[in-house]
Every structure is written in C-alpha cells, then in structure tokens.
Amino acid sequence: MSVPTSYSLPRLIIVMVECILYGAYVVLFGLAMWTLPRKFNVSSVKKFFFPAIIALFLLATINVAYDLVGEGYAILYTWPVHQKTWMMAGQSILEITFAMSDILGDIVLLYRVYAVWGFRKKILVPLVLLLSIAKAFYIITIVTLIRSTVEPDKPFNSLVKVSSTFTLVFGVINAFTNVLMTLLIAGRVWWISRMVEAECTSLRRWYHRTIAVITESGVIYPLYIILEASLVFSPLWVPNPATVAIITAGLAPTLIAVRVGSGSAYDNQSLHTVMQHSNMRYSAHAESRRSPDFVFNDALVASDNAFENSSIEDIQEKVDSIV
C-alpha cells in the first residue's frame, strides 16, 4: 500500500529542517572547539563551559542519528501505522537525550546570567526554583513514557492523562523561565555594551551591540519553545519535535561559546575593566591640566591625543581578553 502524503510529507519536512539545523550546529561547534581553547586560562571555560558544549553536541548527535533512522523506517515501512518495539524504545531515547540536553543547556544559560550580572547569587534563586519545578514535571513524564514502553500490555490510562498534563506544565514553566533568562542576559549585555561603547565610540557601532544581544542571550531556544507551544494548539502535526528542540537547545550555548572564545563576549568584568581604565585616563588627563607646564601648544596637544588613543586601544585589548 502506498504511503499517503499526509503521513509522509510532515516527516520529510521535519527531517529536512533537522538536517539544515544540525549542519549549522556542526559549523558552530567546530568554531567553538577552535576558539574556546584560547580561553583555557579562565577556569570556568576549561572546567565547565568547554565540556558542557561537547556534551550538548554529543547528545544532539545521538538524538539526530536515531531520529533519522526512525523517520526513514517510518516513511518506508510503517504504513498502515505499526509501532515496532525498537521504535518505541527509540522514542524513549529521544526523550531522555532531550531532557539531559535541556537541563545542561539551561545550566549554561544560568551561568551566563550569573556572569553578566556580576555573580550575584540572588539573581539565580528564582530561576533555579522555576527550572527545578519544570524539570521535575518532565522527569515524571519521561518515567511514565518508559514504563508504558517496557510494559505495554498494562493499562496506564490515568498515568497517560497525568503525563500529558505534566508535559503541558513543563512546557509553560520552561518557556517562561527561558524567556526570563534571555531577557536578563539581553538587557544586561545591552547595558554593558552601551557603557563600553561610550568609552570606545570609534571602535563599536550599534549593530555590534545588536549582534551581541542576539548571540549571547540564547534567544534561539526560547523562540523555538514558543513556536512549538503554538503548534500544539494548531491543526498541524509535527512528528518528534524533540529532535529539533535538542538542536536549538545546543545551538544557543554554542553561540555563546563562540563569542566567549573569540573574546567578543560582554559581562560584568568587561564593564569593570573599561570603567577602571576610563578613570585612569581621565585622572591622568586632569593631572596634566593641573600641571604648571601645561600649555596649549601643538606638541602637548599631540601628546594628549596620543595618550587618549593609546588608552582606547588598551581598553579594547582588555575587553577582548575578557570572557
């Protein structure tokens, strides 16, 4: 019997989307692996950031590989729809790898919030509480799914209903918390970059700040969560959305890793460094004006300009060296 288009077309579309996103992910992961070792002098990069990016990529690779095999088999051989045991087990693998990636990706974003807000622990408390509640609901959902897969002959109607409710609760809380983390990072990065640009006006432009906000805030994953939630209430059927979700969950931290490795990331330390050098520059400038030898001749004006230019270059060098 030929496979109807209504069954095969959504699967083909989702496979193409997965391949495109995973291809972009591979490129970004390669850039992160190339640039992050430059920052191994920073303990958090070497001991946490670098291993986390590798783990996220491995989880996404396992998920994508298994999903492509499952989707290919489903399109070619499972019409009328017939779920084989290995396919049901594969669904559990997809959900488990997504859950692990979701938790790890959120930890990376939490650390980013922590860094850009000057390592203030009170910023993390409500975020950790919300994320813990969301993950608890999703873990219960996964346990229910695995139990129904291992023992398919036993009725789990009540558990399935509870699982569906828990999945919805997880999605709402997870989306809200990720959007909140994104706004916290984006707002702080925007403010820090404006302060930095006030001291380096000839070196930074507005679009640098916009790029920094987009890439460092992890906005990709919250956008996907919102899109997926909107599709739940639409007549469109999306097969295995967890695979696209795990790719976007890895893309957001990897983009941040590329910025960190290239020395372009903004955080509270970069603001402190720039302000410190700014104070030094203006203090020296004021001292030179108070000096009895200060006169408005060409030589001293040129010397003053040279000092300001060297200070700006020094500021830029310091900012680029900050994680």
N, C-alpha and C positions, 0 to 999 in steps of 0.2 A: 504494500500500500504506500502511495506517495505521501510524503510529509507535507501537511498543509502550510501555506505561507504564514498564517497567523501564529504557528508554532515555531517555525524555523527562523523567520525574519528577526524577531526580537533577540534571539540568541546570537544570530550573526552580527547584528548591530553592536550588542554588548561586547562580543569578542573583539570586534574592530576597535571599539573605544578602549578596551583593556590593553590591546597591543600598542596603540598610539601613546597612551599614558605611561605604560611600562617602558616604552622606548625613551620617552622624555626622562623618566625616572633613572634609567641606566646612565644616561648622559650626565645628569646632575650628580648621581652617586659617584661617577668617575671623577668629576670635578672636585667633589668633597674629599675623596680619597687623595687627590693630588695636592689640595691646598691645606687641609687640616693639619698634616704633619708639621707645617711651618709654625704652628701654634702649640707644639708639644711642650714648650716651656711653661705653658699655663696648665696647672694640674687638672682643672676641671675638663679641659679639652681632651687631654690624653687619657684620663681615667674614666670619664663618663661620656662625653659628647661623641668621641670617636667610636667606642664600642657600641653605643646606642644606635648610631647611624648604620653601622654594619648589621646589627641585629634586625633593625627595621627592614633593611633591604633583603636579608635572607628570608624573613617571614613573608614579605611580599612576593618573593620569587617562588617559594613553596606554594603559596596560595594561587598565584597566577598559573603555574605549571599544572597543578591539579585541576584547576577550573577549566583550562583549555582542553585537557584530556576529557573531562566530564562533559563539557559542552559539545565537543566534537562527536562523542559517542551518543549523546542525547539526540543530536540532529540526525545522525545517520541510522541509528538502530533502535530507538525507543519510541516509535510510533506504531500502534497506539501506546500511550504513555505507560511505561513499566519501569519502576524504580528497582534496580538491582541492589544487592546488599552492599557491594563496594561503592556504589554511587551514594547510598545513604551514609556510609561511613565517611565518604569524601566530603559530604555536607558538614559533618561534624568537624572534620579537619579544617575546612574553610572558616567555620565559625570560631574555632579555637585560635587559629592563627590571627584572625581579625581582632579577637579580644586581646590577645597579647600585644599586637601592634598598636591597638587603640590605647592601651594602658601606657605602653612605652612612649608613644608619641605625645601623650598628654603630660608625661613626666618631663620630657624635653621642653615642652612649651611652658610648663610650670617653672622650670629652672630659668627659662628666658624671662618670664615675668619677674622672677626673683632678682635676676641680674640687672635688668633695665630699671627696676625700682630701688636700686641701691641696697639689695639684700635685706629688705625689711620683711621679717617673718610674719608680721600681722597681715601683710598682703596675701600670704599663702593660705592662711587659716580657712577663710570661707571657701576658697577654691578647692582645697583638699577635701573639705567636708562634702561639697557638692559632687565632686568626682568620685569619692568613695561610695556615696549613695548610688550613683549611676552605675558604677562597676558592679556593685553588689546585686543590683537587679539583673544585670546582663549575665553574671555568672550563674545565677539561678536559672535563667533562660537556657544557657548552654547545657547545664546539668540535666535539665528536663529533656532537651533535644537528644542528648547522648543516651539517656535512659530509654527513651522511646525507640531509638535506633537499635540498642542492644536487645531490648525485649519488645519487639514489635507486636507480639501476639496479645500482650496485656493491654487492657483499656486504660488510657490516660486522658480521658476527655476533660476532666477537671483541671489536670495539670496543663493541658494544651491551652485551655482558656486563660489560666493564670499566666502561662508563658507569654501569650500574646499581649496581655495587659502589661506585664513586666517589660517586654520589648518596647512598647509604646512609651512607658515611663522612662526607661533608659534613654530612648531617643530624644525625648523632650529635655531631660536634665542634661544629657551630654551635649546637645546642641546649644543650650543656654550657657553652659559653663565654657564651652569652647569659644563661643561668640564673646563672652565676657573676657576671657584671656586674650583674645585677639584685640579687643578694644583697649585693654590695659596696655598691651605691648605697643599697639599702633599709636595711641595717644602719647605715651611716654617717649617713643622713638621720634615722633613728630616734634615734640617739645625740645628734646635734647638736640636734634639736628638743627633746629632753628637757632638755638643758643650757640652751637658750633659754627653755623654759617655766619652769625653776627661777628665772629672773630676771623672768619676765613671767607669773606664776601667774594673775593676774586677766584676762589677755588671751588666753591659749591654753587649749584643752581637749584631752582625749585624742583626740577624733575629728579634730581638725585634724592631729595627728601621723599618724594612720592614713591620712587622705586624702593627706598629703604623701608618705608612703612609697609608696602605690599609684601616684600620678600621676608622681612623679619617678623611680621606679626602672625605668620602661619594661617593666613586668611583662607587658603585653599580648602582645608578640611572642613571648617565651619560652613563654607559655601556649599560644599557637597552634602553635608548633613541636612542643611535646609532644603536643598533640591530633592534629596531622597525622601524627606518627610513630606514634601508637597506631592511627590509621585504616589505616595501611599493613598492619598485621598483622590487620586485621579484614576480614570479607567485604564491607563497604560499599565502593562505588565512588564516588570523588569526582572529577568532571571538572575539569581545570585548577585545581588548588589554588593555583597560583602567584599568581592574582589576589587571592584572599583574603589570602594571605601578604604581598603587596606593600602592601595596605591596612593591615594590622596593623603592618607594618614602618614605615610612615609615621605611624601613629597614636601610637605610643609617643614618638618625639621631639617630635611636635607637642603632646602633652600637657605635656611638659616645657617647651616653648617658651611655652605659655600661662602656666604657673606662673612662669617667668622674667620674662615681660613684665608680669605683674601684680604683681611684686615679692614673691611669696609663696614663692619657692624657697629651700631651705636649702643652704648649702655651708660650707666651712671658714672663709670670710671672715666669714659672718654670725656664726659662733661666736666668732671673734676679736673682732669688734666688740662683741658682747654682753659678753664677758668683760672687755674693756677698760673699758667703761662701768661694769660691776659693780665693778671695782677702784677706779675713780674715785669711785663713790658711797660705797663703804664706807670709803675713805680719808678722804673729806670728813666722813663721819659720825663716824669715830674722832677726827678733829681737833676737831670740835665738842664731843665729850665731854671731851677733854683741856683745852679752853679754860677759864680761870678764871671766865668769865662764864656757864658752863653751869649752869643751874638748872632744876628740874622745875616750871616754871610753864606755864600754858596757852599763853602766847604762843610760847615756844620750842618746845614740843611741836608746836604747829600749824605752826610754821616748818619743823621737821624733817620732818613728814609731807608738807608741800608740796614739799620738796626731793626726797623719795623718789618722790612721784607724778610730778614733772616728769622725774626720771631714768628712770622706767619708760616714760613717753611718749616720751622721747628714744631709749631703746633700741628701742622698737617702730618708731619712724620710721626709725632706722638699718637695722634688719633688713629693713624693707620696701623700702629703697633698694638692697639688695644683690642681685646676680644669683645 
